[in-house]
Every structure is written in structure tokens, then in C-alpha cells.
Amino acid sequence: MTHQRLNIALEAAGAEFGDLLQDAVARNRALDEYEERRQDQIKKFEESKAEENNKLHAELERLTTQYMSRIQANSDQVAQEQDNFRGWQKRKQQESLRITDAATFCVPQSSGAPANANSLAAVLERATLPRR
């Protein structure tokens, strides 16, 4: 619109150019104030969410530490059980040797027997053979 047409429209509406400018300035000021309030609100919202995230992160760290401790404790228990089992296997082997030695004493070895003739299986096999 040209300046002349704008003046005609303002006169027809009973408004003055100065009033229009004051209204424009007031509206612009209101928009600026609203923008500032919204920026403040968003800043406070961001701060509260950052604080919440910090709390959640701390809780996550605490839970992670707690669960890692439990996982380590479980791994330690498994290792202990494996050590106990290996110890038992060693004691079993020793006991098996004592049993074999005792059985060998009771069932003498025949002449020309192979090298593994003193294994418990060989001794038990000899014990079950008919005696001549």
C-alpha cells in the first residue's frame, strides 16, 4: 500500500498515523517481553531437567557399582567352587591310588603283565578271572 492510501484508510477508520505507530511499538514490546519470559521459562526447564539427569546419572552409577560388585562376587564364588572341585579331584586321585595299591596287594600281578597292569581296572579284572 502506498502512504497516501494508508492515510485515506486511517482517516476512514477514524485512526491517526501516530496511534498506529504507538500500537505497533506496544505490540512489538509485548512480543519481546513474551519472548524473554519464554526464554526464562525454558532456561529454568532446562536447568531442572539437567538436575534431574544428574540425579539419574548418579543413581545409574550407584546401581552399576552395586551390580558390578554382585557380578564380581558371583564370579569369585564360581572360582572358589572350581578350586574346591579341583582339590576334591586331587584327593580322589590320591584315594584311587591307595585303593589300587590295596587291591594290588590283594590280587597279585601275573607275570608278563602290561605296564598299566596296576591300574584299578586291571587289578579288578584280574580279581574277577577264574583262579587256576
C-alpha positions in Angstrom: 0.0 0.0 0.0 1.2 3.4 -0.7 1.5 6.1 2.0 -1.4 8.1 0.6 -3.8 5.1 0.5 -2.8 4.3 4.1 -3.7 7.8 5.2 -7.1 7.5 3.5 -7.7 4.2 5.2 -6.7 5.6 8.6 -9.0 8.6 8.2 -11.9 6.4 7.2 -11.3 4.3 10.3 -11.0 7.3 12.5 -7.4 6.5 13.5 -4.3 8.5 13.3 -0.9 7.5 12.0 0.7 8.2 15.4 -1.8 5.9 17.0 -0.9 3.2 14.6 2.8 3.6 15.3 2.2 3.6 19.1 0.2 0.4 18.7 2.9 -1.2 16.6 5.6 -0.3 19.2 3.3 -1.6 22.1 2.7 -4.9 20.2 6.4 -5.3 19.4 7.3 -4.6 23.1 4.7 -7.2 24.2 6.2 -9.8 21.8 9.7 -9.1 23.1 8.5 -9.4 26.8 6.8 -12.7 26.0 9.9 -13.9 24.3 12.0 -13.0 27.3 9.6 -14.8 29.7 9.6 -17.9 27.5 13.4 -17.8 27.4 13.5 -17.7 31.2 10.9 -20.5 31.4 12.9 -22.6 29.0 16.1 -21.9 30.8 14.6 -22.9 34.2 13.1 -26.0 32.5 16.5 -27.0 31.0 18.1 -26.5 34.4 15.6 -28.7 36.2 16.0 -31.4 33.5 19.7 -31.1 33.8 19.5 -31.5 37.6 17.1 -34.5 37.1 19.5 -36.0 34.6 22.4 -35.6 37.1 20.4 -37.4 39.8 19.5 -40.2 37.3 23.2 -40.5 36.3 24.2 -40.7 39.9 21.6 -43.4 40.6 22.8 -45.2 37.5 26.4 -45.1 38.7 25.3 -46.4 42.1 23.3 -49.2 40.6 26.1 -50.1 38.2 28.6 -50.2 41.0 26.2 -52.4 43.1 25.6 -54.8 40.2 29.2 -55.0 39.3 30.0 -55.9 42.9 27.4 -58.6 42.8 28.7 -59.9 39.4 32.3 -60.0 40.9 31.0 -61.8 44.0 29.3 -64.4 41.8 32.5 -64.8 39.7 34.5 -65.2 42.9 32.1 -67.9 44.2 32.4 -69.8 40.9 36.2 -69.7 41.1 36.1 -70.9 44.7 33.8 -73.8 43.8 36.1 -74.7 40.9 39.1 -74.6 43.3 37.2 -76.8 45.7 36.4 -79.2 42.9 40.0 -79.4 41.7 41.0 -80.1 45.3 38.5 -82.8 45.6 39.7 -84.3 42.3 43.2 -84.3 43.7 42.1 -86.1 46.9 40.1 -88.5 44.7 43.2 -89.3 42.7 45.2 -89.9 45.9 42.4 -92.1 47.3 42.2 -94.0 44.0 45.9 -94.7 44.2 45.5 -96.0 47.8 42.6 -98.2 46.7 44.6 -99.5 43.7 47.7 -100.2 46.0 45.5 -102.1 48.4 43.8 -104.1 45.7 47.1 -104.9 44.0 48.3 -106.3 47.3 45.2 -108.5 47.5 45.4 -109.5 43.8 48.9 -110.2 42.7 50.1 -109.3 39.3 50.6 -112.1 36.8 53.9 -112.5 35.0 54.2 -110.7 31.7 51.5 -108.1 32.6 51.5 -104.9 30.6 52.7 -101.6 32.1 49.2 -100.5 33.1 48.6 -103.8 34.9 48.5 -102.0 38.3 45.6 -99.7 37.3 42.5 -100.3 39.4 40.6 -101.5 36.3 43.4 -104.1 35.6 43.5 -105.2 39.2 39.7 -105.6 39.4 39.8 -107.5 36.1 42.4 -109.9 37.5 40.3 -110.3 40.6 37.3 -111.5 38.6 39.3 -114.0 36.5 38.8 -117.6 37.5 41.7 -118.8 39.5 43.8 -121.7 38.3 
